Amino acid sequence: MKTIKTDVLICGGGCAGIAAALSSARRGAQTLLIERAGFSGGIITAVGLPYFDGLIDRPTGRFVVQGIAVELLVALGVAKAGAKNIDDCRPDRITKYWGSVMIPNTDEFKLLADSLISKQSDNLRVLYHSMACDVEVKDGRIAAVVVANKDGLTRIEAKQIVDCTGDADIAQWAGCPTEKMQPLMPMTMHFRIGHVNPTKETKPVATRVLMEAHKAGRLPEFYGPGLIFAFAKDEAYIHATRIAGDATDAADLSRAEMQGRADAWTMFREWKARVPGFEDSYFISSGPYIGIRESRRIVGERVLSLEDLQKTTHYDDAVATGCWFLDVHPQKTTTDKPFTGSGFQPKPYDISYRTLVPKGVSNLLVAGRCHSVSKEATASSRVTVTAMAMGEAAGCGAAIATKAQSEVALLDGVKVREALVAQNAGPFTEA
Ligand SMILES: Cc1cc2nc3c(=O)[nH]c(=O)nc-3n(C[C@H](O)[C@H](O)[C@H](O)COP(=O)(O)OP(=O)(O)OC[C@H]3O[C@@H](n4cnc5c(N)ncnc54)[C@H](O)[C@@H]3O)c2cc1C
């Protein structure tokens, strides 16, 4: 089997992974990013989600994250250079009530990621269409990650590895403790419908029509109407499908993809036939991947808990800041609001470096929605900007460990925090 050597390997080029790759390379480490899709961006580009949540403290409007997340928003024309507050964002791209920021075009994100990777080409390489599929563990370290792509199988020997797969694939295969707690939040296939002419009637009738289809057995579970005009006045972006399943089970994930596509098409057909404004509409696209809210998480050196969010626990080694409300999606049909539970709004809270450190191997960090967090608290820390902040911290830690000829598990998170502060990347729990 062919072998590639690198300082730092980032597995998964989603929200956490793209930030981790840029962060590691910009600190001078030879970095390789592998991603199973043909582009970076994860949920943003593979599912089509335009939201940058976890950036804005709702009560004050203050950005709780800086660094790469804000750099991306500036490059996409959504935030001003040096932006620190909701008022520094394009007004038509924010929803003040939620403290939510929306990018204008998810495909543009692919190009932006490509160009940032290319700018760093001296020490950052990317392999798209490359799936991490196995690991070799020796003496408490990951000796190699095995990748499958058009070259066949390749061993990648990296000094430090960051698992940004969303599902903690690398940690799981390396034998690190993980958990996957029921009920998992449902998966959602996003889709878009063009040439819609919305009226006041459109949303309420769309919900009623979906409920009738549900009751008649034509549509399984859904959230309704989940209908947003995020990209253009006549283009509906829909996040209304709701499919229970386990995304770490290949057969179940395949079933969920098929169900998601089928449900999206059912909604389109029902609306086109019966909802004012949809008469001349056409189906643009779905996916290409179904969105996965929750699957496996590591049980790491420290577990971010609901109590941490409720009490705003301070950690000296905080390397990222979260602030999103407890956004729990149920598996069953709802039509009032997409989330259930308390909807508790935490104050900006610390995410300790040790929530990125799995137990069992010394050269692996895990960033993004699969970091070490309780079932309750993941409803907040899973969002896009929080994942980017964790990714940036993990990439920084991996580069520091490489330079120091140490291991990421042995690093003092306070040092990573100091390095992040020095590069204006946060964390910014305090105003
Ligand atoms: C339907 C849905 C709606 C959501 N709505 C919002 C919202 O409105 N606002 C918000 O902020 N957040 C939202 N979220 C949550 C948020 O998008 C995710 O939790 C966030 O993407 C987490 O980032 P991540 O980097 O951990 O995972 P991802 O962005 O999913 O990235 C994981 C990447 O790893 C790659 N990968 C996976 N396995 C492998 C492997 N073995 N080898 C190589 N590559 C691999 C994937 O292709 C992907 O690119 C939503 C999530 C879903 C599913």
The ligand as an SDF file (V2000), in Angstrom:
LIG
                    3D

 53 58  0  0  0  0  0  0  0  0999 V2000
  -30.2840   19.4610    8.6970 C   0  0  0  0  0  0  0  0  0  0  0  0
  -29.3940   20.2840    9.5590 C   0  0  0  0  0  0  0  0  0  0  0  0
  -29.6950   21.5990    9.8090 C   0  0  0  0  0  0  0  0  0  0  0  0
  -28.8470   22.3620   10.5910 C   0  0  0  0  0  0  0  0  0  0  0  0
  -29.1500   23.6680   10.7870 N   0  0  0  0  0  0  0  0  0  0  0  0
  -28.2120   24.4630   11.3440 C   0  0  0  0  0  0  0  0  0  0  0  0
  -28.3980   25.8670   11.3540 C   0  0  0  0  0  0  0  0  0  0  0  0
  -29.4300   26.3850   10.9290 O   0  0  0  0  0  0  0  0  0  0  0  0
  -27.3970   26.6190   11.8600 N   0  0  0  0  0  0  0  0  0  0  0  0
  -26.2110   26.0820   12.3020 C   0  0  0  0  0  0  0  0  0  0  0  0
  -25.2890   26.8000   12.6680 O   0  0  0  0  0  0  0  0  0  0  0  0
  -26.0570   24.7420   12.3560 N   0  0  0  0  0  0  0  0  0  0  0  0
  -27.0110   23.9330   11.8750 C   0  0  0  0  0  0  0  0  0  0  0  0
  -26.8260   22.5920   11.8680 N   0  0  0  0  0  0  0  0  0  0  0  0
  -25.7010   21.9990   12.6280 C   0  0  0  0  0  0  0  0  0  0  0  0
  -24.3640   22.1340   11.9350 C   0  0  0  0  0  0  0  0  0  0  0  0
  -24.5360   22.3380   10.5900 O   0  0  0  0  0  0  0  0  0  0  0  0
  -23.4240   20.9460   12.1110 C   0  0  0  0  0  0  0  0  0  0  0  0
  -23.4910   20.3580   13.3240 O   0  0  0  0  0  0  0  0  0  0  0  0
  -22.0070   21.4130   11.7430 C   0  0  0  0  0  0  0  0  0  0  0  0
  -21.9220   21.2480   10.3580 O   0  0  0  0  0  0  0  0  0  0  0  0
  -20.9270   20.6550   12.4420 C   0  0  0  0  0  0  0  0  0  0  0  0
  -19.7130   20.8230   11.7360 O   0  0  0  0  0  0  0  0  0  0  0  0
  -18.7290   19.5940   11.5590 P   0  0  0  0  0  0  0  0  0  0  0  0
  -17.5170   20.1100   10.9010 O   0  0  0  0  0  0  0  0  0  0  0  0
  -18.6100   18.8690   12.8330 O   0  0  0  0  0  0  0  0  0  0  0  0
  -19.5030   18.5880   10.5800 O   0  0  0  0  0  0  0  0  0  0  0  0
  -19.7760   18.7210    9.0130 P   0  0  0  0  0  0  0  0  0  0  0  0
  -19.9460   20.1270    8.6050 O   0  0  0  0  0  0  0  0  0  0  0  0
  -20.8910   17.7680    8.7350 O   0  0  0  0  0  0  0  0  0  0  0  0
  -18.4350   18.1810    8.3370 O   0  0  0  0  0  0  0  0  0  0  0  0
  -18.0330   16.8210    8.3950 C   0  0  0  0  0  0  0  0  0  0  0  0
  -17.2150   16.5750    7.1140 C   0  0  0  0  0  0  0  0  0  0  0  0
  -16.5160   15.3430    7.2190 O   0  0  0  0  0  0  0  0  0  0  0  0
  -16.6320   14.6330    6.0010 C   0  0  0  0  0  0  0  0  0  0  0  0
  -16.4570   13.2210    6.3420 N   0  0  0  0  0  0  0  0  0  0  0  0
  -17.2590   12.4710    7.1300 C   0  0  0  0  0  0  0  0  0  0  0  0
  -16.7230   11.2560    7.3020 N   0  0  0  0  0  0  0  0  0  0  0  0
  -15.5730   11.2270    6.5980 C   0  0  0  0  0  0  0  0  0  0  0  0
  -14.5670   10.2390    6.4170 C   0  0  0  0  0  0  0  0  0  0  0  0
  -14.6480    9.0380    7.0120 N   0  0  0  0  0  0  0  0  0  0  0  0
  -13.5070   10.5370    5.6160 N   0  0  0  0  0  0  0  0  0  0  0  0
  -13.4090   11.7620    5.0160 C   0  0  0  0  0  0  0  0  0  0  0  0
  -14.3420   12.7410    5.1680 N   0  0  0  0  0  0  0  0  0  0  0  0
  -15.3920   12.4690    5.9760 C   0  0  0  0  0  0  0  0  0  0  0  0
  -17.9940   15.0100    5.4860 C   0  0  0  0  0  0  0  0  0  0  0  0
  -18.1050   14.8030    4.1000 O   0  0  0  0  0  0  0  0  0  0  0  0
  -18.0810   16.4810    5.8860 C   0  0  0  0  0  0  0  0  0  0  0  0
  -17.5600   17.3210    4.8830 O   0  0  0  0  0  0  0  0  0  0  0  0
  -27.6910   21.7830   11.1440 C   0  0  0  0  0  0  0  0  0  0  0  0
  -27.3990   20.4500   10.9020 C   0  0  0  0  0  0  0  0  0  0  0  0
  -28.2390   19.7020   10.1210 C   0  0  0  0  0  0  0  0  0  0  0  0
  -27.8910   18.2950    9.8590 C   0  0  0  0  0  0  0  0  0  0  0  0
  1  2  1  0
  2  3  1  0
  2 52  2  0
  3  4  2  0
  4  5  1  0
  4 50  1  0
  5  6  2  0
  6  7  1  0
  6 13  1  0
  7  8  2  0
  7  9  1  0
  9 10  1  0
 10 11  2  0
 10 12  1  0
 12 13  2  0
 13 14  1  0
 14 15  1  0
 14 50  1  0
 15 16  1  0
 16 17  1  0
 16 18  1  0
 18 19  1  0
 18 20  1  0
 20 21  1  0
 20 22  1  0
 22 23  1  0
 23 24  1  0
 24 25  2  0
 24 26  1  0
 24 27  1  0
 27 28  1  0
 28 29  2  0
 28 30  1  0
 28 31  1  0
 31 32  1  0
 32 33  1  0
 33 34  1  0
 33 48  1  0
 34 35  1  0
 35 36  1  0
 35 46  1  0
 36 37  1  0
 36 45  1  0
 37 38  2  0
 38 39  1  0
 39 40  1  0
 39 45  2  0
 40 41  1  0
 40 42  2  0
 42 43  1  0
 43 44  2  0
 44 45  1  0
 46 47  1  0
 46 48  1  0
 48 49  1  0
 50 51  2  0
 51 52  1  0
 52 53  1  0
M  END
$$$$
